Amino acid sequence: MALTLYNSLTRRQEPFVPIQPGRVGVYTCGPTVYNMAHIGNFRAYMFEDLLKRTLRFCGYSVTHVMNLTDVDDKTIRDSRAAGISLGDFTARYKKAFFEDVDTLRLLPADEYPAATDHIGDMIALIGALMAKGIAYQADDGSVYFSIARWPAYGQLVKVDPARMRAGERVSLDEYAKESVADFALWKAWSEEDGEVGWDSPWGRGRPGWHIECSAMSSRYLGPHFDIHCGGVDNMFPHHEDEIAQSEAANGCRFVNVWLHCAHLIVDGEKMSKSAGNFHTLRDVLERGYCGRELRYVLLATHYRQQLNFSFQACDDARAALQRLDAFRRRLREATAFADAGTGAAKERSEQALEAFRAALEDDLNISPALAAVFDFVRDGNRLLDEGTVGGPGAAEVLRVLERMDSVLGVMEADAGEGIPAEVEALAGARQAARKARDFARADALRDQLSAMGWTVEDTPKGPRLRRS
């Protein structure tokens, strides 16, 4: 099989063919840094991480760009309410976002362009639209995109041209689907903007939200690239407006494949602060779960299906990961055993990897991919129980398991990786107490480690630390 993806633009699943053989350009809509990102945001970022890892698994070289929206209606509103500069206000949320990225083991993007660093690119793009007569300056000084002058508008969400209200304007960054009207490219400065503003050929002001992504994606990936991703809520108006202004300005197709993930709900209901079911990543961690457990939950539902988050799902993820970790440890220990023959292990490994690959190539179909992993774990444990896997055979099974995890990114850290220095020091002190036969102190240190969320397992090769 070849990789196939469901293209939101054509409404069908298609073989993926990159513009340049072996190379893929991917643009993903990143956070608006006015608050902590919530688990619904990370559902989208997780699907994009799965896509990126799958592309690499399939042999592609990937250039990934994710923007940071640090100037828009929300960031300006909330920075002024906080009484601090826009830059200082958004800096704290940028930092928190990157911490969360690390916690969830998301592969970092190659570029994280911030909107405020690319105002010149946006002004140039708006200038091209003005020169072509597709954009115009209104009486209030703002510049708008004219949908009446671009007949191709509406191709992503299949907007009925009869519903377009030519001549009406929408100045807000986000607006209802019913408001199909001219949208702002450049917003004239007003008192509500405070100190936020840049000089332009059309007067002092700031960019509209939609022009930001068009300018930054073109800057880093070129005017025509392979894949653009986001949540279904971004399809209109944001992505629709991106297509219109990019293709109108550059005179070429903007993006070949559009991928969108469905919403995340919580216990069957829409997530909202008023319902008391609104969770940031940090909220989940405070309940005693770790990043890779939440990663598994966000990963385990197909991206085009609504994901129902619950803490029971986090418990189920913990159990699944413990099973995976235990199998990996058994394999590592078995590599030191005598050679038990590699035939059965090699054959089963090839079958598992092929089933895993086939599932991913079918529009990132994660459910059968995970089924292939855990069927492999079951059969591998049986072979280990029978004593028919050891030495090179166990090493081959381990290699395939870790190849699968290059996509999933959920297996436990290697020894020392991600273990705080304080935890390692306590574990060392406990081991020293055991050697000195001070078992009371050793037990006390074990209890202290347990209270910190770490379990010590005593093995023939020495103590092993793992998260509880």
FILOVO-596090 format. One record per residue (C-alpha): x, y, z; residue in one letter; residue number from 1. Coordinates in steps of 0.02 Angstrom, whole numbers. Each point is the difference from the previous one (the first is absolute). Layout:
R      x      y      z tifi kolfi
R      X      Y      Z    A   NUM
...
END
This chain:
R      x      y      z tifi kolfi
R      0      0      0    M     1
R     45    182    -19    A     2
R    -46    135    125    L     3
R   -177     65    -26    T     4
R    -77    150     89    L     5
R   -175     73      9    Y     6
R      9    169    -86    N     7
R   -127    124     71    S     8
R     12     99   -162    L     9
R    -60   -142   -112    T    10
R   -101    -93    133    R    11
R     83   -166    -41    R    12
R    145   -110     51    Q    13
R    141     11   -126    E    14
R    175    -70    -27    P    15
R    124    126     67    F    16
R    121     65   -133    V    17
R    122    133     60    P    18
R     48    147   -110    I    19
R    183    -48     15    Q    20
R     35   -188      6    P    21
R     50    -53    175    G    22
R    -28    171     79    R    23
R   -156     70     85    V    24
R    -41    175     57    G    25
R   -128      7    142    V    26
R    -79    154     78    Y    27
R   -101    -15    160    T    28
R   -100    135     87    C    29
R     79     26    170    G    30
R    -65     81    159    P    31
R    -67    174     27    T    32
R    107     43    150    V    33
R   -124     90    111    Y    34
R    -29   -143    122    N    35
R     57   -177     43    M    36
R    -36   -123   -141    A    37
R   -136   -124     51    H    38
R    -13   -186    -39    I    39
R   -114     38   -149    G    40
R    141    102    -78    N    41
R    121   -141     32    F    42
R   -115   -124    -84    R    43
R     39     93   -162    A    44
R    186     14     36    Y    45
R      6   -187     41    M    46
R    -83    -47   -165    F    47
R    126    109    -90    E    48
R    141    -84     96    D    49
R    -66   -170    -55    L    50
R     -5     60   -180    L    51
R    178     64      8    K    52
R     66   -159     81    R    53
R    -95   -107   -127    T    54
R     73     98   -145    L    55
R    174    -30     70    R    56
R    -41   -184     31    F    57
R    -48    -12   -185    C    58
R    169     70    -50    G    59
R    -40    183    -33    Y    60
R    104    148     53    S    61
R   -118    123     85    V    62
R     14    189     19    T    63
R   -127     51    132    H    64
R    -52    179     37    V    65
R   -117     46    144    M    66
R    -47    181     28    N    67
R    -24     91    164    L    68
R   -141    128     -6    T    69
R     62    136    116    D    70
R   -103    145    -67    V    71
R   -187     -8    -27    D    72
R   -160     59     83    D    73
R     22   -115    151    K    74
R    183     33     37    T    75
R    -24    188    -11    I    76
R   -157     -4    107    R    77
R     74   -107    138    D    78
R    171     84      4    S    79
R    -83    168     24    R    80
R   -112    -72    136    A    81
R    156    -67     87    A    82
R     85    170    -16    G    83
R    158    -66    -82    I    84
R     76     11   -173    S    85
R    -55   -120   -135    L    86
R    174    -76    -11    G    87
R     15    -32    188    D    88
R   -177    -67      7    F    89
R     20   -127   -141    T    90
R    176    -53     55    A    91
R    -67    -91    153    R    92
R   -121   -102   -105    Y    93
R    129    -39   -133    K    94
R    111    -70    137    K    95
R   -142   -103     72    A    96
R    -44    -68   -172    F    97
R    177    -63    -31    F    98
R      3    -80    172    E    99
R   -161    -91    -43    D   100
R     72    -54   -168    V   101
R    144    -82     91    D   102
R   -115    -83    127    T   103
R   -104    -79   -138    L   104
R    154    -52    -99    R   105
R    -54     96   -155    L   106
R    140      9   -128    L   107
R     51    183    -13    P   108
R    -39     94   -160    A   109
R    143     58   -109    D   110
R    -65    178     13    E   111
R   -114     87    124    Y   112
R    -28    170    -82    P   113
R    -85    129    109    A   114
R   -120    120    -86    A   115
R     81    156     73    T   116
R    166    -47    -81    D   117
R    -76     -7   -175    H   118
R   -101    160    -17    I   119
R    104     49   -153    G   120
R    -47   -163    -88    D   121
R   -183     35     34    M   122
R     10    177    -65    I   123
R     82    -64   -160    A   124
R   -138   -130    -25    L   125
R   -137    129     27    I   126
R     90    115   -121    G   127
R     -7   -135   -134    A   128
R   -187    -19     26    L   129
R    -24    188    -10    M   130
R    101      9   -160    A   131
R   -112   -133    -79    K   132
R   -158     92     51    G   133
R    -61   -143    110    I   134
R     23     97    162    A   135
R    -61    176     38    Y   136
R     16    130    136    Q   137
R   -161     48     88    A   138
R    -49    169     68    D   139
R     61    -48    174    D   140
R    176    -31    -67    G   141
R     -7   -189     13    S   142
R     39   -111   -149    V   143
R   -121   -139    -50    Y   144
R      1   -148   -118    F   145
R   -143     11   -126    S   146
R    -84   -168    -21    I   147
R    -99     70   -147    A   148
R    165     24    -94    R   149
R     58   -179     34    W   150
R   -127   -124    -72    P   151
R     97   -151     67    A   152
R    -43     47    180    Y   153
R    -83   -140     98    G   154
R     88   -152    -73    Q   155
R     46    -80    167    L   156
R   -168     11     90    V   157
R   -102      3   -160    K   158
R    -82    167     37    V   159
R   -152     39   -106    D   160
R     41    158    -99    P   161
R   -180     56     21    A   162
R     31     16    188    R   163
R    148    117    -23    M   164
R    -42    178     45    R   165
R    111     99   -116    A   166
R     47    170     69    G   167
R    -33    -46    182    E   168
R    153     -8    110    R   169
R     54    -99    153    V   170
R    139     78    102    S   171
R     10   -132    137    L   172
R    134   -135    -11    D   173
R   -128   -136     33    E   174
R   -179      3    -59    Y   175
R   -149   -113    -34    A   176
R    -15   -102   -158    K   177
R   -155    100    -44    E   178
R    109    156    -13    S   179
R     68    -36   -173    V   180
R     61    175    -39    A   181
R    157     98    -37    D   182
R    129    -32    136    F   183
R    135    111     73    A   184
R    179    -16    -60    L   185
R     64    155     90    W   186
R    -90     82    145    K   187
R     18    187     22    A   188
R     63     48    173    W   189
R   -131     41    131    S   190
R      8     48    183    E   191
R    -42   -180     47    E   192
R    170    -52    -72    D   193
R     95    109    123    G   194
R    187     -6    -38    E   195
R    -18   -142   -126    V   196
R     22     57   -179    G   197
R    116      8   -150    W   198
R     21    125   -141    D   199
R    -58    -54   -173    S   200
R    -42     78   -169    P   201
R   -181      8     62    W   202
R     38     84    166    G   203
R     40    -64    173    R   204
R    -86   -162     46    G   205
R     23   -186     18    R   206
R    -31   -156   -104    P   207
R   -159   -103      2    G   208
R     19   -177     66    W   209
R    -23    -88   -166    H   210
R    137     90    -95    I   211
R    127    -53    132    E   212
R      1   -185    -48    C   213
R      2     36   -187    S   214
R    152    111     18    A   215
R     98   -115    117    M   216
R    -37   -163    -92    S   217
R     56     80   -164    S   218
R    157     68     83    R   219
R     58   -171     63    Y   220
R    -79   -126   -120    L   221
R    -28    101   -158    G   222
R   -164     55    -81    P   223
R    -48   -181    -41    H   224
R     30   -141    123    F   225
R    -62   -174     45    D   226
R   -104     -8    158    I   227
R    -92    123    113    H   228
R    -80    -61    162    C   229
R   -114     61    137    G   230
R   -160    -33     95    G   231
R   -169     -4    -88    V   232
R    -41    166     83    D   233
R    140     80   -103    N   234
R    -78    -46   -167    M   235
R   -109    154     -2    F   236
R     40    139     -1    P   237
R    186    -20     32    H   238
R     55   -130   -127    H   239
R   -126     56   -130    E   240
R     68    177     12    D   241
R    179    -63     -6    E   242
R    -33    -89   -165    I   243
R    -85    151    -78    A   244
R    131    130     44    Q   245
R    149   -116    -36    S   246
R    -59    -59   -170    E   247
R    -58    173    -50    A   248
R    166     80     48    A   249
R    119   -135    -64    N   250
R    -93    -60   -154    G   251
R     23   -185     39    C   252
R    -78   -140    100    R   253
R     29     25    186    F   254
R     -6   -174     79    V   255
R    -23   -173    -74    N   256
R    -69    -93    151    V   257
R   -103     71    144    W   258
R    -19   -107    157    L   259
R   -119     41    143    H   260
R    -30    -88    165    C   261
R   -167    -13     90    A   262
R    -39     80    168    H   263
R     43    -66    172    L   264
R   -143    -16    124    I   265
R      7    -43    185    V   266
R   -109   -139     71    D   267
R   -116     19   -149    G   268
R    -21    188     17    E   269
R     79    152    -80    K   270
R    146     63    102    M   271
R    -35    167     84    S   272
R     47     91    159    K   273
R   -182     25     46    S   274
R    -30   -189     -5    A   275
R    150    -30    114    G   276
R     80   -120   -125    N   277
R    131    116    -74    F   278
R    176    -73     17    H   279
R    172     62    -43    T   280
R    144   -123    -11    L   281
R     56     60    172    R   282
R   -171    -38     74    D   283
R     18   -180    -56    V   284
R    177    -15     67    L   285
R    -57     66    170    E   286
R   -117   -150     11    R   287
R    151   -114     -2    G   288
R     10    -47   -183    Y   289
R    158     21   -103    C   290
R     27     73   -172    G   291
R     16   -162    -94    R   292
R   -164    -65     74    E   293
R    -90    153    -65    L   294
R     94    -18   -163    R   295
R    -69   -176    -19    Y   296
R   -178     60     34    V   297
R     13    140   -128    L   298
R     80   -117   -126    L   299
R   -112   -153     12    A   300
R   -154     65    -92    T   301
R      2     27   -188    H   302
R     27    184    -35    Y   303
R   -161     20   -100    R   304
R   -105    -75    140    Q   305
R    -58    100    150    Q   306
R    111    -40    149    L   307
R    -90    -26    165    N   308
R    123     41    140    F   309
R    -26    -73    174    S   310
R    110    -41    148    F   311
R    -50   -181    -19    Q   312
R     84     10   -171    A   313
R    157     62     88    C   314
R     -7   -150    118    D   315
R    -21   -116   -150    D   316
R    148     83    -84    A   317
R    106    -27    156    R   318
R    -42   -187     -2    A   319
R     39    -15   -186    A   320
R    167     87     21    L   321
R     48   -106    148    Q   322
R    -30   -154   -108    R   323
R    107     73   -138    L   324
R    139     50    120    D   325
R      4   -172     81    A   326
R     18    -84   -170    F   327
R    142    116    -48    R   328
R     92    -38    162    R   329
R    -20   -187    -28    R   330
R     72     18   -174    L   331
R    150     98     62    R   332
R     38   -132    129    E   333
R    -24   -139   -130    A   334
R    131     74   -116    T   335
R    130    -63    125    A   336
R    -66   -178     -9    F   337
R     71   -135   -109    A   338
R    -51      3   -183    D   339
R   -168    -90    -11    A   340
R    -15     18   -187    G   341
R    -67    151    -94    T   342
R   -120    -79   -123    G   343
R   -164     15     96    A   344
R     45    169     72    A   345
R     50     71   -169    K   346
R   -156    -65    -87    E   347
R   -118     69    133    R   348
R     93    166      4    S   349
R    -17     22   -188    E   350
R   -186    -40      8    Q   351
R    -28    125    141    A   352
R     96    139    -83    L   353
R    -92    -26   -165    E   354
R   -170      6     87    A   355
R     53    157     95    F   356
R     60     85   -159    R   357
R   -156    -47    -98    A   358
R   -112     77    133    A   359
R     96    163      5    L   360
R      5     12   -189    E   361
R   -191    -11      3    D   362
R    -28    182     50    D   363
R     93    -18    167    L   364
R   -119   -137     57    N   365
R     62    -10    178    I   366
R   -119   -132     70    S   367
R     62   -146   -107    P   368
R    177     67     20    A   369
R    -13    -15    189    L   370
R    -84   -170    -19    A   371
R    151    -57   -101    A   372
R    114     59    141    V   373
R    -92    -89    140    F   374
R    -25   -160   -102    D   375
R    189      5    -22    F   376
R     22     22    188    V   377
R   -114   -148     36    R   378
R     89   -115   -123    D   379
R    171     61     54    G   380
R    -38    -37    182    N   381
R    -57   -175    -49    R   382
R    164    -31    -92    L   383
R     97     64    150    L   384
R    -99   -114    116    D   385
R     41   -147   -113    E   386
R    184     44      3    G   387
R      6     11   -190    T   388
R     59    182     -7    V   389
R    171     52     61    G   390
R    159     85    -57    G   391
R    -16     65   -180    P   392
R   -183    -52     -8    G   393
R    -45    106    150    A   394
R    104    143    -71    A   395
R    -99     -9   -163    E   396
R   -168      6     91    V   397
R     64    148    103    L   398
R     58     89   -157    R   399
R   -171    -16    -80    V   400
R    -88     55    159    L   401
R    107    156      8    E   402
R    -28     31   -185    R   403
R   -186      3     38    M   404
R     30    117    144    D   405
R     90    121   -115    S   406
R   -179     38    -56    V   407
R    -93    -21    164    L   408
R    127     82    116    G   409
R    -74    -79    158    V   410
R    124   -127     68    M   411
R     88     31    165    E   412
R    160    101      0    A   413
R    166    -89     -5    D   414
R     95    -12    163    A   415
R     42    174     61    G   416
R   -102     89   -133    E   417
R   -130    115     75    G   418
R     42    -53    180    I   419
R     27    151    113    P   420
R    171     13     82    A   421
R    -83      2    172    E   422
R    -87   -166    -37    V   423
R    161    -80    -62    E   424
R     90     61    156    A   425
R   -132    -76    115    L   426
R      7   -164    -96    A   427
R    190     -1     18    G   428
R    -14     34    186    A   429
R   -125   -142     17    R   430
R    116   -120    -90    Q   431
R    143     51    114    A   432
R   -110    -29    153    A   433
R    -44   -174    -65    R   434
R    183    -43    -23    K   435
R     33     60    179    A   436
R   -147   -109     56    R   437
R    -89    154     68    D   438
R   -168    -64    -59    F   439
R   -102    122    104    A   440
R     81    147    -90    R   441
R    -16    -89   -168    A   442
R   -186    -26     29    D   443
R    -22    182     52    A   444
R     87     59   -158    L   445
R   -110   -117   -105    R   446
R   -154     78     82    D   447
R     68    174    -37    Q   448
R     25    -46   -183    L   449
R   -175    -73     -6    S   450
R    -72    163     68    A   451
R     90     91   -142    M   452
R    -80   -116   -128    G   453
R    144   -122    -30    W   454
R     13   -187     26    T   455
R    164    -92     29    V   456
R     10   -176    -72    E   457
R    143   -108     62    D   458
R     64   -109   -142    T   459
R    150   -116    -21    P   460
R     84    142    -93    K   461
R    -32    127    137    G   462
R   -142    119     45    P   463
R   -110     72   -138    R   464
R   -101    160     18    L   465
R   -168     25    -85    R   466
R   -144    118     24    R   467
R   -137    -69    112    S   468
END
